[in-house]
Each structure stands twice: as C-alpha cells, then as structure tokens.
Amino acid sequence: MLEQLKKKFQDRTVQAGVVGLGYVGLPLAVEFAKEGIHVTGIDLDSRKTEAIGAGRSYIQDVATESLAPLVASGMLRATTDFSIIRELDTINICVPTPLRKTKDPDMSFIDAASREIAKHLHPGMLIILESTTYPGTTDEMLLPILEDASGLKVGVDFFVCFSPERVDPGNPNFHTKNIPKVVGGITPACTEAGAAFYGMALDTVVPVGSTRVAEMVKLLENTFRMINIGLVNELAIMCDRMGINVWEVIDAAKTKPFGFMAFYPGPGLGGHCIPVDPYYLSWKTKQAGIEARFIELAGYINGQMPHFVVDKIQNALNDHTKPLKGSHVHILGVAYKRDIDDVRESPALDIIHLLQARGARVTYSDPYVKKCRIESTGELTAQDPLEMAATSDCVVCVTDHVVFDYAAVLEKAILIVDTRNAFKKFTSSKVVAL
C-alpha cells in the first residue's frame, strides 16, 4: 500500500482532501493545488464552499487572484459532502480545537470529522491530523475511530500522521510553503507516507519519531511564546509601578548579541494558538498528576493584562480630571495582531467589555474589521479613526496597524493610552505608554 501511495505522489495522480477550510485548511489546499495536485476541500459551512466554487477567497492570506485560477482549472474544488472521501487518497484534518470555559479542550470537531472520515475510509489512504491538540490525541482518539469502523490496520492498510499547523496570519515572509513542516506517524511507514506527501508541495519536511512528538512540538512552540510574553507583561506591570519605561528596557536588553530574545508586552494574548494551545498541555499533564506551574502562572498574568489596561485608562482619565464612567473611549484596532482581520481571542474585545462594564462609551476603528461582536452588549461598527480621535476623551491603541496615521491621531486626540508602543517616535505629554 505504501509504495502504491508514494507512486501516486511521484506521478502527481494523487487525489488530496482537506477537511476544514479555515485559516489553516484553505492555504494548505491552495498550496497543493498550485503544485498540480487535485485537491478537494470539505467544510460543513456552505458559505465557504460556495465562495471557493465562485473562485472567491475569504482568508486574508489567500488572494482571490491566486484562488480563482485553481478553481477554474479544476485543481481545487469544495463541497459539504463527506462521501467524496471515497474518491480521495489523502485527508488533512484542519478543524478547530477551542477550549471550553473551564480550559478543557473541546475535541468535538476532531471527533465529528474522524467519524465522517471513518465511514468512507478505504485501503491505501493517508490521514493527517493538523488541528492543534494534546499529546496522544492521534493514537488515543483518531486511530481507534478509524480502525474500529473500517477493520483496516494502520501502517499496513492505511496511514495516520500528525503534523502541527504553523500558520502566522499576515506574515509577509513565512507562509505555508516555506515554513518547515514537522510530521510524525503512528508507525515508521506512516511517517514515510506523511513526509512524502508534504514533500510534493512544501520546501522543507521534518520527520519525527511519533505522533506524540509532533503533537508536543506545537505545544512547546506556543508555550514558549506564551510564557515569555507573560514574563514581559509582568515586567511591564513592575516597571509601571516603579516609573520605568519598559520599552526602553527591552530595546536596551536586546542589544546583547547572545542569551536574550526580545518579547514585548501588550494588552493581552490573542489568536487561535498562543492563548489556547498551552492549556492543552496543562490539561494533559494534570491527568498524569503533574502541575504545569509555569503555564498556569503565565496564563494568569496574560489574562490580567486587559484589566491592567483598563486601570491604566481610568488613571489616565483621572489625571485629566475625568471619570471613566460616561467618558468616550475610542479603541484603535481590535484584531488580535497587526495588519490582519482576525479577532479570535483578541484582548481588544475584553478591554471593550471591561470599559463598558465601568460605564464608558466605547467606539473603535479597524480597517480590517468592519464589525465586531461584544458578548455582553452586542455588535459595534468601525468608525473613522480621526473623527473619533477628535471627539473622544481618550484614544487607546490596542492593535498597531501600519495603516493608521499615528501623527494625525496624536494631533487630534486629547489623551492617548498606547499599549503597543505605536507612538514611540513622538514626544508628547498626551501619550501614556503601557
């Protein structure tokens, strides 16, 4: 079976499938289609499949100009019908893995996708899980579903791997093709199949010894970032209390050519990975009787940053003889990071909620996010940043999009709280830095 599958890879006759056409799945599908591989995307959201059918992208990192020719040529198609799996040789599972409010992993999307795939699994198939999860998911959860339903044997009749997604939305230098791809299989034959598959379209493939190693790689990467961001966020709180400019401290420290890597404080963590992934590891280690203290502490500190920012806003207004209650606070940027349209886990949403809870009137500007929903109060619509700067009591820079005219905002605003050091090149008593 392995040699037959690898022959299809070599001949480019393989029929590839991607389940879940979001920020991970669609770019992956497009990359393989660009390499002359027929790809079928599967998603339960008919709006996504219809958009792809029309050659229209809904993902910022995938240009419609790139997607449309692939659809027109028949290299890429999309459907909501899982029975199409009967025609496919490979499946990449790229479904969401959110956390519940209790910080436990919600595995329902992986479970549902696995059971649909199992209905149509046939000999010679390669199944690769890319959804971020805890170590052991692939062999403890995915594999039993596939084997029990099909009666096939892994490593002999079909192949199963885990390969962590490494998506950085909005990054102009690193994208699906040139980010090294880690892959680990249930058996050596599985790893060989997974590496050969990714080798068709991606620049660098990094095979590892097992699915558990591959699963842990992703968690290490994002836990590393989460803990170091927690460290500088705590440092920012310390420096605030001592009247020290934390940004100047970090800029000076990073001149050291060894032993230091610069991380920067901010209003909190956002996105689909860093605020979420470390808790998969924490949850799993608790089952083994181990307490993940660094992770829990960093999570607590990062989770407190929106509260720290709101306190900072309240104190800044107080210094201008204005109460927070009844004041107009304008948020500059609600996406979770610069120059993207993604608001998943964005700290801006928490800051808006906390400001509203304290009686502030809140507006926002974001060129990439036209509307955003606040859980407690409903939907807000983006406003013109310069108009709002001129009429608000305080402007708060939460997301430092490059397109914002910071000089013009500074000129019009009465007071600015800057959580991203976006106004660092200006010397003004109007600006209160994090």
PAKEMAR-484804 format. One line per 8 residues: their letters; for each residue x, y, z of C-alpha. Coordinates in Angstrom, 1 decimal, always signed. Layout:
% residues N
A> X,Y,Z ~ ...;
% end
This chain:
% residues 434
MLEQLKKK> +0.0,+0.0,+0.0 ~ +2.8,+2.4,+0.9 ~ +4.6,+2.0,-2.4 ~ +1.4,+2.4,-4.3 ~ +0.6,+5.6,-2.5 ~ +4.1,+7.0,-3.0 ~ +3.8,+6.2,-6.7 ~ +0.7,+8.4,-6.9;
FQDRTVQA> +2.7,+11.2,-5.2 ~ +5.5,+10.8,-7.7 ~ +3.1,+10.8,-10.7 ~ +1.0,+13.7,-9.3 ~ -2.1,+11.5,-9.7 ~ -3.0,+11.6,-6.0 ~ -6.4,+12.9,-5.0 ~ -5.9,+15.0,-1.9;
GVVGLGYV> -8.6,+16.2,+0.5 ~ -8.7,+18.9,+3.3 ~ -11.4,+18.8,+6.0 ~ -11.9,+22.3,+7.4 ~ -11.4,+25.3,+5.1 ~ -10.3,+28.0,+7.5 ~ -7.1,+29.8,+8.2 ~ -5.1,+26.6,+8.1;
GLPLAVEF> -7.0,+24.4,+5.7 ~ -7.6,+26.8,+2.7 ~ -4.0,+27.9,+2.4 ~ -2.8,+24.3,+2.6 ~ -5.3,+23.3,-0.1 ~ -4.2,+26.2,-2.3 ~ -0.5,+25.3,-1.9 ~ -1.0,+21.7,-3.1;
AKEGIHVT> -3.3,+22.8,-5.9 ~ -0.6,+25.2,-7.1 ~ +1.8,+22.2,-7.4 ~ -0.6,+20.4,-9.8 ~ -2.3,+18.2,-7.3 ~ -6.1,+17.8,-7.4 ~ -7.5,+19.0,-4.0 ~ -11.0,+18.7,-2.7;
GIDLDSRK> -11.9,+20.8,+0.3 ~ -14.6,+19.7,+2.7 ~ -16.4,+22.0,+5.1 ~ -19.8,+22.0,+6.7 ~ -20.1,+25.7,+6.2 ~ -21.7,+26.1,+2.8 ~ -20.8,+29.8,+2.6 ~ -17.1,+28.7,+2.4;
TEAIGAGR> -17.6,+26.0,-0.2 ~ -19.8,+28.4,-2.3 ~ -17.2,+31.1,-2.1 ~ -14.5,+28.7,-3.2 ~ -16.8,+27.5,-6.0 ~ -17.1,+31.1,-7.2 ~ -13.3,+31.5,-7.0 ~ -13.5,+34.0,-4.2;
SYIQDVAT> -11.2,+33.9,-1.1 ~ -12.4,+34.7,+2.4 ~ -9.0,+34.3,+4.0 ~ -6.6,+37.3,+4.1 ~ -3.5,+35.2,+3.4 ~ -5.1,+33.7,+0.3 ~ -5.6,+36.1,-2.6 ~ -8.6,+35.7,-4.8;
ESLAPLVA> -6.3,+36.2,-7.7 ~ -4.5,+33.0,-6.6 ~ -7.5,+31.0,-5.8 ~ -9.7,+31.7,-8.8 ~ -7.4,+30.1,-11.5 ~ -7.1,+27.0,-9.4 ~ -10.8,+26.6,-9.2 ~ -11.3,+27.4,-12.9;
SGMLRATT> -8.8,+24.8,-13.9 ~ -10.4,+22.1,-11.7 ~ -7.4,+21.7,-9.5 ~ -9.3,+22.9,-6.4 ~ -13.0,+22.2,-5.6 ~ -15.0,+22.4,-2.4 ~ -18.0,+20.5,-1.0 ~ -20.1,+19.9,+2.1;
DFSIIREL> -20.5,+16.2,+1.2 ~ -18.1,+13.9,+3.1 ~ -19.0,+11.0,+0.8 ~ -16.5,+12.5,-1.6 ~ -13.8,+10.9,+0.6 ~ -14.4,+7.6,-1.3 ~ -12.6,+9.2,-4.2 ~ -9.7,+10.6,-2.2;
DTINICVP> -6.2,+9.2,-1.3 ~ -5.3,+11.6,+1.4 ~ -7.1,+13.7,+4.0 ~ -5.7,+16.6,+6.1 ~ -7.9,+17.4,+9.1 ~ -7.8,+21.1,+9.9 ~ -10.8,+21.7,+12.1 ~ -11.0,+24.0,+15.2;
TPLRKTKD> -9.9,+22.8,+18.6 ~ -11.1,+25.5,+21.0 ~ -11.1,+25.5,+24.8 ~ -14.2,+25.3,+26.9 ~ -14.7,+28.0,+29.6 ~ -13.2,+25.5,+32.1 ~ -9.9,+25.5,+30.0 ~ -10.6,+21.9,+29.0;
PDMSFIDA> -10.0,+21.0,+25.3 ~ -13.1,+20.8,+23.1 ~ -12.5,+17.8,+20.9 ~ -15.9,+17.6,+19.3 ~ -14.8,+18.9,+15.9 ~ -12.0,+16.3,+15.6 ~ -14.4,+13.6,+16.8 ~ -17.0,+14.6,+14.3;
ASREIAKH> -14.6,+14.8,+11.4 ~ -12.9,+11.5,+12.3 ~ -16.3,+9.7,+12.4 ~ -17.2,+11.1,+9.0 ~ -13.9,+10.1,+7.5 ~ -14.2,+6.6,+9.1 ~ -17.4,+6.0,+7.2 ~ -15.6,+6.3,+3.8;
LHPGMLII> -12.1,+5.1,+4.7 ~ -10.6,+2.7,+2.2 ~ -7.3,+0.9,+1.8 ~ -4.3,+3.0,+0.8 ~ -5.5,+6.2,+2.4 ~ -3.3,+8.7,+4.3 ~ -5.0,+10.6,+7.1 ~ -3.1,+13.5,+8.7;
LESTTYPG> -4.4,+15.5,+11.7 ~ -3.2,+19.1,+11.7 ~ -5.5,+20.6,+14.4 ~ -3.6,+21.6,+17.5 ~ -4.3,+19.3,+20.4 ~ -2.8,+17.5,+23.4 ~ -0.1,+14.7,+23.1 ~ -1.9,+11.4,+22.5;
TTDEMLLP> -4.9,+12.6,+20.5 ~ -3.9,+10.9,+17.2 ~ -3.3,+7.5,+18.6 ~ -5.8,+7.5,+21.5 ~ -8.7,+9.2,+19.8 ~ -8.4,+9.4,+16.0 ~ -6.8,+6.0,+15.3 ~ -9.4,+3.9,+17.2;
ILEDASGL> -12.3,+5.6,+15.4 ~ -10.7,+4.8,+12.0 ~ -9.7,+1.2,+12.8 ~ -12.9,+0.2,+14.6 ~ -15.1,+1.5,+11.8 ~ -13.1,+0.1,+8.9 ~ -11.4,-3.1,+10.2 ~ -8.2,-1.9,+8.5;
KVGVDFFV> -4.8,-2.0,+10.1 ~ -2.7,+1.2,+10.5 ~ +0.7,+1.2,+8.9 ~ -0.3,-1.7,+6.6 ~ -3.7,-0.9,+5.0 ~ -3.8,+2.8,+5.7 ~ -1.6,+5.5,+7.2 ~ -2.1,+8.1,+10.0;
CFSPERVD> +0.1,+11.0,+11.0 ~ +0.1,+14.2,+13.0 ~ +1.6,+17.4,+11.6 ~ +1.2,+20.6,+13.6 ~ +0.0,+23.6,+11.6 ~ +2.3,+26.6,+11.8 ~ +0.3,+29.5,+10.4 ~ +1.2,+33.1,+11.2;
PGNPNFHT> -1.5,+35.2,+9.6 ~ -0.3,+38.4,+8.0 ~ +3.3,+37.4,+7.9 ~ +4.8,+38.5,+4.6 ~ +7.9,+36.4,+4.8 ~ +6.7,+33.0,+6.1 ~ +3.8,+31.1,+4.7 ~ +2.6,+27.5,+4.2;
KNIPKVVG> +5.2,+26.7,+1.5 ~ +8.3,+27.8,+3.2 ~ +7.6,+27.1,+6.9 ~ +9.3,+23.7,+7.7 ~ +6.7,+21.0,+8.2 ~ +7.0,+18.6,+11.1 ~ +5.3,+15.3,+10.7 ~ +5.2,+12.1,+12.8;
GITPACTE> +3.3,+8.9,+12.1 ~ +1.8,+6.1,+14.1 ~ +4.3,+3.8,+12.5 ~ +7.5,+4.4,+10.5 ~ +5.6,+3.6,+7.3 ~ +3.1,+6.3,+8.3 ~ +5.8,+8.8,+8.8 ~ +7.3,+7.9,+5.5;
AGAAFYGM> +4.0,+8.4,+3.8 ~ +3.4,+11.7,+5.5 ~ +6.8,+13.1,+4.7 ~ +6.5,+12.1,+1.0 ~ +3.1,+13.7,+0.8 ~ +4.2,+17.1,+2.2 ~ +7.4,+16.8,+0.1 ~ +5.2,+17.3,-3.1;
ALDTVVPV> +4.4,+20.9,-2.2 ~ +6.4,+22.2,+0.7 ~ +10.0,+23.3,+0.8 ~ +11.2,+21.5,+4.0 ~ +9.8,+18.5,+5.8 ~ +11.0,+17.5,+9.2 ~ +10.1,+13.8,+10.1 ~ +9.9,+12.9,+13.8;
GSTRVAEM> +9.7,+9.6,+15.6 ~ +6.0,+9.6,+16.6 ~ +2.7,+11.4,+16.5 ~ +3.2,+12.3,+20.2 ~ +6.5,+14.1,+19.5 ~ +4.8,+16.0,+16.6 ~ +1.9,+17.0,+18.9 ~ +4.3,+18.1,+21.6;
VKLLENTF> +6.3,+20.2,+19.1 ~ +3.4,+22.5,+18.5 ~ +2.6,+22.9,+22.2 ~ +6.3,+23.7,+23.0 ~ +6.4,+26.4,+20.3 ~ +3.4,+28.2,+21.6 ~ +4.0,+27.6,+25.3 ~ +7.5,+29.1,+24.8;
RMINIGLV> +5.9,+32.3,+23.4 ~ +3.1,+32.4,+26.0 ~ +5.5,+32.1,+28.9 ~ +7.9,+34.7,+27.6 ~ +5.1,+37.1,+26.8 ~ +3.8,+36.6,+30.3 ~ +7.3,+37.4,+31.7 ~ +7.5,+40.8,+29.8;
NELAIMCD> +3.9,+41.6,+30.7 ~ +4.7,+41.1,+34.4 ~ +7.8,+43.2,+33.8 ~ +5.6,+45.9,+32.3 ~ +3.5,+45.9,+35.4 ~ +6.6,+46.2,+37.6 ~ +8.1,+49.0,+35.6 ~ +4.8,+50.9,+35.6;
RMGINVWE> +4.8,+50.8,+39.4 ~ +8.4,+52.0,+39.5 ~ +8.1,+54.7,+36.9 ~ +10.5,+52.9,+34.4 ~ +9.9,+52.8,+30.6 ~ +9.6,+49.1,+29.9 ~ +10.0,+49.6,+26.2 ~ +13.4,+51.3,+26.7;
VIDAAKTK> +14.5,+48.5,+29.0 ~ +13.7,+45.8,+26.3 ~ +15.3,+47.8,+23.5 ~ +18.5,+48.1,+25.5 ~ +18.5,+44.4,+26.6 ~ +18.1,+43.2,+23.0 ~ +21.5,+44.8,+22.1 ~ +23.0,+41.8,+23.8;
PFGFMAFY> +24.1,+39.5,+20.9 ~ +23.6,+36.3,+22.9 ~ +21.4,+34.8,+25.6 ~ +18.4,+37.1,+25.1 ~ +15.4,+37.2,+22.8 ~ +13.2,+40.2,+22.8 ~ +9.5,+39.7,+23.6 ~ +7.2,+42.7,+24.0;
PGPGLGGH> +4.3,+43.4,+26.4 ~ +0.8,+44.2,+25.2 ~ -2.8,+44.3,+26.2 ~ -3.2,+40.6,+26.3 ~ -2.9,+37.5,+24.1 ~ -5.0,+36.8,+21.1 ~ -5.3,+34.5,+18.2 ~ -6.2,+30.8,+17.8;
CIPVDPYY> -2.9,+29.4,+19.1 ~ -0.9,+31.2,+21.9 ~ -3.8,+31.9,+24.3 ~ -5.2,+28.4,+23.8 ~ -2.5,+25.8,+23.0 ~ -0.6,+25.7,+26.3 ~ -3.7,+24.8,+28.1 ~ -3.9,+21.5,+26.1;
LSWKTKQA> -0.5,+20.6,+27.7 ~ -1.6,+21.8,+31.1 ~ -4.8,+19.7,+30.9 ~ -2.9,+16.6,+29.8 ~ -0.2,+16.9,+32.4 ~ -2.9,+17.2,+35.2 ~ -4.2,+13.8,+34.0 ~ -0.6,+12.5,+34.7;
GIEARFIE> -0.6,+14.0,+38.1 ~ +1.8,+16.8,+37.1 ~ +1.1,+20.5,+37.7 ~ +2.2,+22.8,+34.9 ~ +3.0,+25.8,+37.1 ~ +4.8,+28.0,+34.5 ~ +1.9,+27.6,+32.1 ~ -0.8,+28.4,+34.7;
LAGYINGQ> +1.1,+31.4,+36.0 ~ +1.9,+32.9,+32.6 ~ -1.8,+32.3,+31.6 ~ -2.9,+34.2,+34.7 ~ -0.6,+37.2,+34.1 ~ -1.5,+37.4,+30.4 ~ -5.2,+37.1,+31.3 ~ -4.9,+40.1,+33.7;
MPHFVVDK> -3.5,+42.4,+31.1 ~ -6.9,+43.7,+29.8 ~ -7.7,+44.6,+33.4 ~ -4.3,+46.4,+33.8 ~ -5.0,+48.3,+30.6 ~ -8.4,+49.4,+31.7 ~ -7.0,+50.5,+35.1 ~ -4.4,+52.5,+33.1;
IQNALNDH> -7.1,+54.2,+31.0 ~ -9.1,+55.0,+34.2 ~ -6.0,+56.5,+35.9 ~ -5.0,+58.5,+32.8 ~ -8.5,+60.0,+32.6 ~ -8.5,+60.7,+36.3 ~ -5.2,+62.7,+35.8 ~ -7.2,+64.7,+33.2;
TKPLKGSH> -10.0,+65.3,+35.9 ~ -12.4,+62.9,+34.0 ~ -14.1,+59.8,+35.4 ~ -14.1,+56.7,+33.3 ~ -17.9,+56.4,+33.7 ~ -19.5,+58.5,+31.0 ~ -16.3,+59.1,+29.1 ~ -15.9,+58.4,+25.4;
VHILGVAY> -13.1,+55.9,+24.9 ~ -12.0,+55.1,+21.4 ~ -10.2,+51.8,+20.7 ~ -7.6,+51.9,+17.8 ~ -7.5,+48.4,+16.4 ~ -9.5,+45.3,+17.5 ~ -7.8,+42.5,+15.5 ~ -5.5,+40.3,+17.7;
KRDIDDVR> -2.4,+41.4,+15.9 ~ -1.1,+44.0,+13.5 ~ -2.4,+44.1,+9.8 ~ -4.8,+41.1,+9.9 ~ -8.6,+40.8,+10.1 ~ -8.7,+38.1,+12.8 ~ -10.4,+38.9,+16.2 ~ -10.2,+35.4,+17.7;
ESPALDII> -9.4,+35.7,+21.4 ~ -8.5,+39.4,+20.8 ~ -7.7,+41.3,+24.0 ~ -9.5,+44.3,+22.5 ~ -12.8,+42.5,+22.9 ~ -12.1,+42.0,+26.6 ~ -11.0,+45.6,+27.0 ~ -14.1,+46.9,+25.4;
HLLQARGA> -16.3,+44.7,+27.6 ~ -14.5,+45.9,+30.8 ~ -14.7,+49.6,+29.7 ~ -18.4,+49.2,+29.0 ~ -18.9,+47.5,+32.4 ~ -17.4,+50.5,+34.1 ~ -19.8,+52.9,+32.3 ~ -17.6,+54.1,+29.4;
RVTYSDPY> -19.0,+54.8,+25.9 ~ -16.8,+52.8,+23.6 ~ -16.2,+53.1,+19.9 ~ -13.5,+51.5,+17.7 ~ -11.6,+51.8,+14.4 ~ -10.1,+49.0,+12.5 ~ -9.5,+49.0,+8.7 ~ -9.6,+45.2,+8.6;
VKKCRIES> -12.6,+44.5,+11.0 ~ -15.8,+46.3,+9.9 ~ -17.9,+44.9,+12.7 ~ -17.2,+43.1,+15.9 ~ -19.5,+41.5,+18.5 ~ -19.0,+42.1,+22.2 ~ -20.5,+39.3,+24.2 ~ -22.3,+41.5,+26.7;
TGELTAQD> -23.5,+44.4,+24.6 ~ -23.8,+43.2,+21.0 ~ -22.3,+44.5,+17.7 ~ -20.2,+47.5,+17.2 ~ -19.3,+49.1,+13.8 ~ -15.9,+50.5,+12.9 ~ -15.7,+54.3,+12.9 ~ -13.3,+56.8,+11.3;
PLEMAATS> -10.2,+57.0,+13.5 ~ -9.5,+60.7,+13.0 ~ -13.1,+61.7,+13.6 ~ -13.2,+59.6,+16.8 ~ -9.8,+60.9,+17.9 ~ -11.1,+64.4,+17.7 ~ -14.3,+63.8,+19.7 ~ -13.2,+61.1,+22.3;
DCVVCVTD> -11.9,+61.7,+25.8 ~ -9.3,+59.0,+25.3 ~ -7.8,+57.0,+22.4 ~ -6.4,+53.6,+23.3 ~ -4.1,+51.9,+20.8 ~ -4.7,+48.2,+21.2 ~ -3.6,+46.9,+17.7 ~ -0.9,+48.8,+15.9;
HVVFDYAA> -1.9,+48.5,+12.3 ~ +0.6,+50.1,+10.0 ~ -2.1,+52.0,+8.0 ~ -3.1,+54.1,+11.0 ~ -2.0,+57.7,+10.7 ~ -0.5,+58.0,+14.2 ~ +0.7,+61.6,+13.7 ~ -2.8,+62.7,+12.7;
VLEKAILI> -4.3,+60.8,+15.6 ~ -1.9,+62.4,+18.0 ~ -2.7,+65.9,+16.7 ~ -6.4,+65.4,+17.1 ~ -6.6,+63.4,+20.4 ~ -6.7,+64.9,+23.9 ~ -5.3,+61.8,+25.6 ~ -3.8,+58.5,+24.2;
VDTRNAFK> -3.1,+55.3,+26.1 ~ -0.6,+53.3,+24.0 ~ -0.4,+49.6,+24.7 ~ +1.8,+48.7,+21.7 ~ +4.4,+51.5,+21.7 ~ +3.0,+52.7,+18.4 ~ +3.6,+56.3,+19.3 ~ +7.2,+55.8,+20.4;
KFTSSKVV> +8.7,+58.2,+17.8 ~ +6.6,+61.1,+19.1 ~ +7.4,+63.0,+22.2 ~ +4.1,+64.2,+23.7 ~ +2.6,+64.6,+27.1 ~ -0.7,+63.3,+25.6 ~ +0.7,+59.8,+25.3 ~ +0.6,+57.4,+28.3;
AL> +2.6,+54.3,+27.5 ~ +1.9,+50.8,+28.8;
% end
